[in-house]
Amino acid sequence: MCKYMPTIADNLHQVYRQIHATAAQAGRDPSEVQLLAVSKGQPADALRTCYLEGQRHFGENYLQEALDKQQVLLDLTDICWHFIGPIQANKTRKIAEQFDWVHSVDRPRVAERLSTQRPIARGPLNICIQVNIDDEHSKAGVHPSELEALARTIMTLPNLRLRGLMAIPRHQDNIEQQRQPFALLAKLLRELKHSTHLPTLDTLSMGMSDDLQAAIVEGATIVRIGTAIFGPRPVRP
Ligand SMILES: *Cc1c(COP(=O)(O)O)cnc(C)c1O
């Protein structure tokens, strides 16, 4: 028996095609939807494979694991690194130094530390505020009622650039149900643009392997995809 197994490169191109097709069907410009390859639990070689296929944006959840891979991939100087995991306030320095984006800011203390610790030479750190869109399940993310206050704090911090919102809705099987929290996140971004007039607010980080299409239909500008590219993750010890 010789069953054909798709490679990481095959999967990556399949995801590019799906993003393109879904955006086009939804009447959106496909170039507005950026693929973030979520590489937590994957070896550095798997990232290199994607890089060689043209992928530049990579998302990592665990700081030490990410720093180790960054060391191995130092030759790939134009990778754009996104931190998307929970942030412990005592670990912000390395995040501020080693990443280009942080998607999971949900409290002022973390934002203030990231701004203070950001090396000036690297330019402002791009920030998304994580919103607890289902208001249950996980404690990560600000409640929508506290979003504007956190955004206004971040806007005062010199070394951060507030780009938009991120959410991880709870799992739903049906695309109509999947769309609801994404539509709500899009509405929160519109309201925030309206109240703050901040010109850099252009990012909706939403959609994972199981709800990619619903997210694109509702306006995602960054989709965060792991399993559909790399296959099932090795179990963390
Ligand atoms: C793991 C993870 C993803 C990717 O999830 P998949 O289902 O593997 O596509 C996206 N976003 C965050 C925040 C994650 O932790």
Residues whose N, C-alpha, C, O or C-beta is under 5 A from the ligand:
A	BS01	LIG	V38 N61 I84 M208 S209 D210 R224 I225 G226 T227 A228
